[in-house]
């Protein structure tokens, strides 16, 4: 009998355990084009917060009292789907549960055997070779069109997407300033290769960023990779060089509180001719998937891009892992191991 | 003896007459590559407010106790510059004065005789065939990549740039919603062809815009042409369709007060994948000048694009004309006739 986390009420602001319930799923026979799967790894990601609202967003809302979904790695234990056999390791969208029935709507894909044999762990396809690494790669190189020599500012640089941005940028000979909260995370971001780190818990973002630029002898930033919004985004507007590009990936600062963002430097959009663009992985990846796998696979194989994982254990811990994203509990990718 | 407006102190917030003084210019003999000019028309434009600050901006700051500069139409009365003769009508940057010496740094250009003969008035080169019309054309068609069928929202639609945007968009079969302040301006924007008008003095911008979209049976806006910033820009974020493009031309709401803009809907950048880009005319025009003159000349000749002029009389009125830009005193292009 599989168990799945259900959304039982729509959170106002920061979600709490009261919004979720772990319930058993009925044990049903497989229909055609279905798999039965035992999950090994679940992904929790900030974008899921948006799916907990009723509002229209780019991802469909979670339905109340239905199992939630999300990225997962599982092992096929029974198959009525062509091309899949018991024992196959798959990436699919039937997460937030320890297993169960996976249909075509959950987009099952076999993990490439060659890359697993070459040493890539299965959960890499939940981060650097999947949503988070792809988001970093697309945002930095395609949306912001960052190039060697550019000065990059990336917020939440100790997060899954941010830490990939730092490493891809360093591998491409860019100067990188990351922001992170607290000494431990900042030390790790430095270790990833960032040229400077702003501790947003220790000082206003704008002062830290200005000081970092001065220390590095750089007049401003050419690219901002935004995971945070708010004060970070405003500091980016304040320090943008002419023709700077902002790739807006997330605004975790405002996902929960829904407050207005106070933008003191937004007006610099005009004199600095700033281009700001929001993007999501699923719009872009199909145009560049081969290039992404080849490039990112190479960066991982060479050790240029690594990923720290913060792992919670057991299906019961999934909401805690998710909530930890908003309290800054993770370094690198937040995962649940079953 | 010519007279020129000098900036005597840097304004804090909204400028006042105390920041300016009209002073005589010394009568000096011409050097090589100089013209003596009698000005006929002066342009006052919102971007000049930025030049009154000491801060680095895209245009050089006005120096204290020096004559200010800006677009002007003049007649050559004496020439030591090759290619120019007395009687030539020129566009140049030696504005804010009734005449004087014009060097190469003021970029004198003869008005095309053929277009004058065809009926274009000289001051057209200070608006629809110059900075304001070019800004409208570039922002709408190049920066925002607006295309037939798109729904366009343009703020300050009764202003020089805004009224050109409305007309160019209508000539290209777009749906246009303009905003303007007060019944008279709104009526004029309707007359220009706008499908709906929001009176921002009569209602919150977002309610007006939402109502207009509903009346027109449109789900949202594809393009926002921003002259205003603040509440207008936030309403654009709130109503943007997926993949909307914002061309940021001005933020007259915040030029003077320097306050933070409260952006409640900025976060929609991500789910709606909005692209926002600041631009200035002089970066772009040299890449597309021929196309602009041909296209805009055609639109003016056919009557598709017209321009209402608000005219102040005499050199003494120039600061009043300029200050009127910020109190909404103008419909169409604000000019000073000498």
HADDOCK unambig.tbl for C-alpha pairs under 7 A between the chains (distance, minus, plus):
assign (segid A and resid 57 and name CA) (segid B and resid 271 and name CA) 5.76 0.50 0.50
assign (segid A and resid 58 and name CA) (segid B and resid 271 and name CA) 5.22 0.50 0.50
assign (segid A and resid 248 and name CA) (segid B and resid 270 and name CA) 6.44 0.50 0.50
assign (segid A and resid 249 and name CA) (segid B and resid 270 and name CA) 6.51 0.50 0.50
assign (segid A and resid 250 and name CA) (segid B and resid 270 and name CA) 6.86 0.50 0.50
assign (segid A and resid 251 and name CA) (segid B and resid 267 and name CA) 6.73 0.50 0.50
assign (segid A and resid 259 and name CA) (segid B and resid 264 and name CA) 6.35 0.50 0.50
assign (segid A and resid 260 and name CA) (segid B and resid 262 and name CA) 5.54 0.50 0.50
assign (segid A and resid 260 and name CA) (segid B and resid 263 and name CA) 5.00 0.50 0.50
assign (segid A and resid 260 and name CA) (segid B and resid 264 and name CA) 3.90 0.50 0.50
assign (segid A and resid 261 and name CA) (segid B and resid 262 and name CA) 5.63 0.50 0.50
assign (segid A and resid 261 and name CA) (segid B and resid 263 and name CA) 4.96 0.50 0.50
assign (segid A and resid 261 and name CA) (segid B and resid 264 and name CA) 6.08 0.50 0.50
assign (segid A and resid 262 and name CA) (segid B and resid 260 and name CA) 5.52 0.50 0.50
assign (segid A and resid 262 and name CA) (segid B and resid 261 and name CA) 5.63 0.50 0.50
assign (segid A and resid 262 and name CA) (segid B and resid 262 and name CA) 4.82 0.50 0.50
assign (segid A and resid 262 and name CA) (segid B and resid 263 and name CA) 6.35 0.50 0.50
assign (segid A and resid 263 and name CA) (segid B and resid 260 and name CA) 4.99 0.50 0.50
assign (segid A and resid 263 and name CA) (segid B and resid 261 and name CA) 4.96 0.50 0.50
assign (segid A and resid 263 and name CA) (segid B and resid 262 and name CA) 6.34 0.50 0.50
assign (segid A and resid 263 and name CA) (segid B and resid 263 and name CA) 6.99 0.50 0.50
assign (segid A and resid 264 and name CA) (segid B and resid 259 and name CA) 6.33 0.50 0.50
assign (segid A and resid 264 and name CA) (segid B and resid 260 and name CA) 3.90 0.50 0.50
assign (segid A and resid 264 and name CA) (segid B and resid 261 and name CA) 6.08 0.50 0.50
assign (segid A and resid 267 and name CA) (segid B and resid 251 and name CA) 6.72 0.50 0.50
assign (segid A and resid 269 and name CA) (segid B and resid 277 and name CA) 6.99 0.50 0.50
assign (segid A and resid 269 and name CA) (segid B and resid 278 and name CA) 4.95 0.50 0.50
assign (segid A and resid 270 and name CA) (segid B and resid 248 and name CA) 6.44 0.50 0.50
assign (segid A and resid 270 and name CA) (segid B and resid 249 and name CA) 6.50 0.50 0.50
assign (segid A and resid 270 and name CA) (segid B and resid 250 and name CA) 6.86 0.50 0.50
assign (segid A and resid 270 and name CA) (segid B and resid 278 and name CA) 4.36 0.50 0.50
assign (segid A and resid 270 and name CA) (segid B and resid 279 and name CA) 5.72 0.50 0.50
assign (segid A and resid 271 and name CA) (segid B and resid 57 and name CA) 5.72 0.50 0.50
assign (segid A and resid 271 and name CA) (segid B and resid 58 and name CA) 5.18 0.50 0.50
assign (segid A and resid 273 and name CA) (segid B and resid 277 and name CA) 6.58 0.50 0.50
assign (segid A and resid 273 and name CA) (segid B and resid 278 and name CA) 4.28 0.50 0.50
assign (segid A and resid 273 and name CA) (segid B and resid 279 and name CA) 4.97 0.50 0.50
assign (segid A and resid 274 and name CA) (segid B and resid 277 and name CA) 5.70 0.50 0.50
assign (segid A and resid 274 and name CA) (segid B and resid 278 and name CA) 5.36 0.50 0.50
assign (segid A and resid 275 and name CA) (segid B and resid 276 and name CA) 5.71 0.50 0.50
assign (segid A and resid 275 and name CA) (segid B and resid 277 and name CA) 4.23 0.50 0.50
assign (segid A and resid 275 and name CA) (segid B and resid 278 and name CA) 6.41 0.50 0.50
assign (segid A and resid 276 and name CA) (segid B and resid 275 and name CA) 5.71 0.50 0.50
assign (segid A and resid 276 and name CA) (segid B and resid 276 and name CA) 5.12 0.50 0.50
assign (segid A and resid 276 and name CA) (segid B and resid 277 and name CA) 6.24 0.50 0.50
assign (segid A and resid 277 and name CA) (segid B and resid 269 and name CA) 7.00 0.50 0.50
assign (segid A and resid 277 and name CA) (segid B and resid 273 and name CA) 6.60 0.50 0.50
assign (segid A and resid 277 and name CA) (segid B and resid 274 and name CA) 5.70 0.50 0.50
assign (segid A and resid 277 and name CA) (segid B and resid 275 and name CA) 4.23 0.50 0.50
assign (segid A and resid 277 and name CA) (segid B and resid 276 and name CA) 6.24 0.50 0.50
assign (segid A and resid 278 and name CA) (segid B and resid 269 and name CA) 4.97 0.50 0.50
assign (segid A and resid 278 and name CA) (segid B and resid 270 and name CA) 4.35 0.50 0.50
assign (segid A and resid 278 and name CA) (segid B and resid 273 and name CA) 4.31 0.50 0.50
assign (segid A and resid 278 and name CA) (segid B and resid 274 and name CA) 5.39 0.50 0.50
assign (segid A and resid 278 and name CA) (segid B and resid 275 and name CA) 6.44 0.50 0.50
assign (segid A and resid 279 and name CA) (segid B and resid 270 and name CA) 5.71 0.50 0.50
assign (segid A and resid 279 and name CA) (segid B and resid 273 and name CA) 4.99 0.50 0.50
